[in-house]
């Protein structure tokens, strides 16, 4: 059975962590829910650091890359940044071959990331 909620959101001060819960993110409803949640988080909380935790994810469509880029674009004028956490080796390759690795910070740390 498919997971009802494709993500969970945690806040710690100026850091928001969006943990993606679906191993394969291809369902249009899940993608829409992720996009809506990201937009709401940015509009309401204006985080300094927005972390996307991909620990459970093994595959996603290119629409997820678009969501990440839009989040980055929305946060930059606010002095915020996007951090990508816990990517599998395969997904790291996606960022490398699309040259998107230069636009994001990456972390494999398990603890909550905080602004330095």
C-alpha positions, 0 to 999 in steps of 0.5 A, a space after each residue: 500500500 502506498 504511503 498517504 503522506 509523502 513527507 513530514 516536516 520538523 522545525 528547529 529554530 530557523 531550520 526546517 527539515 522536510 523528510 521525504 517518506 516515499 521510496 519512489 516519488 512518482 505519484 502526481 498527488 505526492 509531488 503536488 503535496 510536496 510542492 504545496 508543503 515546500 511553498 507553505 513552509 517558505 511563505 510562513 516560516 522563511 527558514 534560514 536553512 531548508 533541509 530535504 532529507 532523502 534517506 528513504 528515497 531511492 527514485 524521484 522524477 525530475 519534478 522533484 529537482 524543479 521543486 528543489 530549484 524553486 525552493 532555492 530561488 525563493 530562499 536566496 533573497 531571504 538569506 536562506 539556503 537549501 541543504 540536501 541530506 542523505 542521498 543514495 549514490 544513485 541520486 547523487 549521480 543525478 545531481 552530478 550529471 545534471 550539474 545541479 550539485 553546484 547549486 546545493 549544499 549536501 550533508 550526510 549528517 544524522 543530526 539536525 543541521 543548524 545555521 553556522 
